[in-house]
Amino acid sequence: MNAPKIAIAYGILSIIIGVVGWQLTGGKTALIGSAFGAAGVACGAIALARESLRKHVMHVFCLIVLVGALGPTIRFFISFGKEGKETVVAILGASALIGWVTLGLMIKSFIDARRARNAEQK
């Protein structure tokens, strides 16, 4: 799977989780994840449209994902085990999980791209 498609998949999942979290909890802060998702979709679309910008846009996307994963992770551990916060914890856990998995996939994609460039140069 290439990096722009990973970005778009992350974006779509984040938007869905944000909207579902907003519907289930009524908290508007759940929509913050959807904003990160929209940024992910935008980065993926730009990277697909402009090959010359792909590397730079995907690095920006990784920063977005890092911030988008840190926030829910911190809030997950703060909210974990509190009475009446089960739904919030589930939404935060899902957001954090897809963020960290996406970051791992992006790092693997960067490593694979570098190896492919090095193999072409030989």
C-alpha contacts under 8 A as a table, 3 or more apart, distances in Angstrom:
res1	aa1	res2	aa2	distance
1	M	5	K	6.73
1	M	6	I	6.87
2	N	5	K	5.64
2	N	6	I	6.40
2	N	109	S	6.75
3	A	6	I	5.01
3	A	7	A	6.23
3	A	44	G	7.58
3	A	58	M	6.93
3	A	106	M	6.24
3	A	109	S	6.25
4	P	7	A	4.99
4	P	8	I	6.28
4	P	43	C	7.29
4	P	44	G	4.16
4	P	45	A	6.97
4	P	47	A	5.86
4	P	48	L	6.21
4	P	54	R	7.93
4	P	58	M	7.23
5	K	8	I	5.07
5	K	9	A	6.09
5	K	44	G	6.31
6	I	9	A	5.11
6	I	10	Y	6.06
6	I	44	G	7.61
6	I	102	T	7.08
6	I	105	L	7.67
6	I	106	M	7.49
7	A	10	Y	5.12
7	A	11	G	6.09
7	A	40	G	5.15
7	A	41	V	6.09
7	A	43	C	6.77
7	A	44	G	5.00
7	A	58	M	7.98
7	A	61	F	7.27
7	A	102	T	7.91
8	I	11	G	4.96
8	I	12	I	6.19
8	I	40	G	5.87
8	I	41	V	4.40
8	I	42	A	7.69
8	I	43	C	7.71
8	I	44	G	5.19
8	I	45	A	7.31
9	A	12	I	5.23
9	A	13	L	6.18
9	A	41	V	7.60
10	Y	13	L	5.23
10	Y	14	S	5.99
10	Y	37	G	6.49
10	Y	40	G	6.49
10	Y	41	V	7.61
10	Y	98	I	7.10
10	Y	99	G	7.57
10	Y	102	T	6.73
11	G	14	S	5.13
11	G	15	I	6.10
11	G	34	S	7.69
11	G	36	F	6.99
11	G	37	G	3.55
11	G	38	A	5.70
11	G	39	A	6.99
11	G	40	G	4.56
11	G	41	V	4.87
12	I	15	I	5.18
12	I	16	I	6.23
12	I	37	G	6.11
12	I	38	A	7.64
12	I	41	V	6.97
13	L	16	I	5.12
13	L	17	I	6.10
13	L	37	G	7.16
13	L	98	I	7.93
14	S	17	I	5.10
14	S	18	G	5.95
14	S	33	G	5.69
14	S	34	S	5.42
14	S	36	F	7.00
14	S	37	G	4.68
14	S	95	S	6.73
14	S	98	I	7.92
15	I	18	G	5.11
15	I	19	V	6.15
15	I	31	L	7.84
15	I	33	G	6.50
15	I	34	S	3.95
15	I	35	A	7.25
15	I	36	F	7.80
15	I	37	G	5.09
15	I	38	A	6.84
16	I	19	V	5.28
16	I	20	V	6.01
16	I	34	S	7.20
17	I	20	V	5.12
17	I	21	G	5.85
17	I	33	G	7.34
17	I	34	S	7.35
17	I	91	I	6.86
17	I	94	A	7.56
17	I	95	S	6.94
18	G	21	G	5.07
18	G	22	W	6.08
18	G	30	A	5.10
18	G	31	L	4.79
18	G	32	I	6.91
18	G	33	G	5.08
18	G	34	S	4.86
18	G	91	I	8.00
19	V	22	W	5.02
19	V	23	Q	6.16
19	V	30	A	7.13
19	V	31	L	6.19
19	V	34	S	6.88
20	V	23	Q	5.06
20	V	24	L	6.07
21	G	24	L	5.15
21	G	25	T	5.83
21	G	26	G	7.56
21	G	27	G	7.68
21	G	30	A	5.50
21	G	31	L	7.61
21	G	88	V	7.40
21	G	91	I	5.95
22	W	25	T	5.41
22	W	26	G	4.97
22	W	27	G	5.45
22	W	28	K	6.00
22	W	29	T	7.57
22	W	30	A	5.12
22	W	31	L	6.26
23	Q	26	G	5.51
24	L	87	T	7.47
25	T	87	T	7.14
25	T	88	V	6.93
27	G	30	A	5.86
28	K	31	L	5.66
28	K	32	I	7.76
29	T	32	I	5.47
30	A	33	G	6.12
30	A	34	S	7.62
31	L	34	S	4.98
31	L	35	A	6.61
32	I	35	A	5.13
32	I	36	F	6.63
33	G	36	F	5.12
33	G	37	G	6.18
33	G	68	G	7.02
33	G	95	S	7.31
34	S	37	G	4.75
34	S	38	A	6.10
35	A	38	A	5.05
35	A	39	A	6.30
36	F	39	A	5.06
36	F	40	G	6.21
36	F	64	I	6.89
36	F	65	V	7.51
36	F	68	G	6.34
37	G	40	G	4.92
37	G	41	V	6.27
38	A	41	V	5.14
38	A	42	A	6.16
39	A	42	A	5.02
39	A	43	C	6.09
39	A	61	F	7.81
39	A	64	I	7.71
40	G	43	C	5.11
40	G	44	G	6.14
40	G	61	F	6.38
40	G	64	I	7.66
40	G	65	V	7.94
41	V	44	G	5.12
41	V	45	A	6.09
42	A	45	A	5.12
42	A	46	I	6.11
43	C	46	I	5.17
43	C	47	A	6.07
43	C	57	V	6.00
43	C	58	M	6.90
43	C	61	F	6.26
44	G	47	A	5.13
44	G	48	L	6.19
44	G	57	V	7.99
44	G	58	M	7.64
45	A	48	L	5.15
45	A	49	A	6.11
46	I	49	A	5.06
46	I	50	R	5.91
46	I	53	L	7.64
46	I	54	R	7.42
46	I	57	V	7.40
47	A	50	R	5.39
47	A	51	E	6.13
47	A	53	L	6.16
47	A	54	R	4.29
47	A	55	K	7.77
47	A	57	V	6.23
47	A	58	M	7.14
48	L	51	E	6.44
48	L	54	R	7.16
50	R	53	L	5.50
50	R	54	R	6.44
51	E	54	R	5.14
52	S	55	K	7.54
53	L	56	H	5.52
53	L	57	V	5.96
54	R	57	V	5.25
54	R	58	M	5.99
55	K	58	M	5.33
55	K	59	H	6.36
56	H	59	H	5.21
56	H	60	V	6.37
57	V	60	V	5.06
57	V	61	F	6.10
58	M	61	F	4.80
58	M	62	C	6.25
59	H	62	C	5.07
59	H	63	L	6.63
60	V	63	L	5.20
60	V	64	I	6.40
61	F	64	I	4.95
61	F	65	V	6.15
62	C	65	V	5.01
62	C	66	L	6.05
62	C	103	L	6.43
62	C	106	M	7.16
63	L	66	L	5.03
63	L	67	V	6.29
64	I	67	V	5.34
64	I	68	G	5.91
65	V	68	G	4.71
65	V	69	A	5.91
65	V	99	G	5.79
65	V	100	W	7.85
65	V	102	T	7.43
65	V	103	L	6.50
66	L	69	A	5.19
66	L	70	L	6.11
66	L	99	G	7.07
66	L	100	W	7.59
66	L	103	L	6.95
67	V	70	L	5.17
67	V	71	G	6.36
68	G	71	G	5.92
68	G	72	P	7.11
68	G	96	A	7.61
68	G	99	G	6.50
69	A	72	P	5.76
69	A	73	T	6.14
69	A	95	S	6.85
69	A	96	A	4.76
69	A	97	L	7.56
69	A	98	I	7.83
69	A	99	G	4.68
69	A	100	W	6.13
70	L	73	T	5.10
70	L	74	I	6.15
70	L	96	A	7.12
71	G	74	I	5.41
71	G	75	R	6.24
71	G	96	A	7.85
72	P	75	R	5.02
72	P	76	F	5.72
72	P	92	L	5.03
72	P	93	G	6.99
72	P	95	S	6.30
72	P	96	A	5.28
73	T	76	F	4.99
73	T	77	F	6.49
73	T	92	L	6.91
73	T	93	G	6.98
73	T	96	A	5.28
74	I	77	F	5.44
74	I	78	I	6.36
75	R	78	I	4.96
75	R	79	S	5.97
75	R	92	L	7.07
76	F	79	S	5.27
76	F	80	F	5.75
76	F	89	V	5.61
76	F	92	L	5.50
76	F	93	G	6.18
77	F	80	F	5.16
79	S	82	K	5.75
79	S	85	K	6.62
79	S	88	V	7.70
79	S	89	V	6.28
80	F	85	K	7.45
80	F	86	E	7.75
80	F	89	V	6.04
81	G	85	K	7.52
81	G	86	E	7.74
82	K	85	K	5.65
82	K	86	E	7.63
83	E	86	E	7.38
84	G	87	T	7.81
85	K	88	V	5.18
85	K	89	V	6.03
86	E	89	V	5.12
86	E	90	A	6.21
87	T	90	A	5.07
87	T	91	I	6.25
88	V	91	I	5.20
88	V	92	L	6.07
89	V	92	L	5.07
89	V	93	G	5.89
90	A	93	G	5.05
90	A	94	A	6.14
91	I	94	A	5.17
91	I	95	S	6.20
92	L	95	S	5.10
92	L	96	A	6.05
93	G	96	A	5.14
93	G	97	L	5.95
94	A	97	L	5.10
94	A	98	I	6.24
95	S	98	I	5.49
95	S	99	G	6.17
96	A	99	G	5.07
96	A	100	W	6.22
97	L	100	W	5.34
97	L	101	V	6.08
98	I	101	V	5.10
98	I	102	T	5.85
99	G	102	T	5.14
99	G	103	L	6.14
100	W	103	L	5.02
100	W	104	G	6.21
101	V	104	G	5.09
101	V	105	L	6.21
102	T	105	L	5.01
102	T	106	M	6.09
103	L	106	M	5.06
103	L	107	I	6.22
104	G	107	I	5.17
104	G	108	K	6.24
105	L	108	K	5.06
105	L	109	S	6.08
106	M	109	S	4.87
106	M	110	F	6.20
107	I	110	F	5.09
107	I	111	I	6.27
108	K	111	I	5.08
108	K	112	D	6.11
109	S	112	D	5.08
109	S	113	A	6.10
110	F	113	A	5.11
110	F	114	R	6.22
111	I	114	R	5.21
111	I	115	R	6.23
112	D	115	R	5.11
112	D	116	A	6.15
113	A	116	A	5.09
113	A	117	R	6.23
114	R	117	R	5.10
114	R	118	N	6.14
115	R	118	N	5.07
115	R	119	A	6.09
116	A	119	A	5.08
116	A	120	E	6.27
117	R	120	E	5.15
117	R	121	Q	6.38
118	N	121	Q	5.18
118	N	122	K	6.62
119	A	122	K	5.47
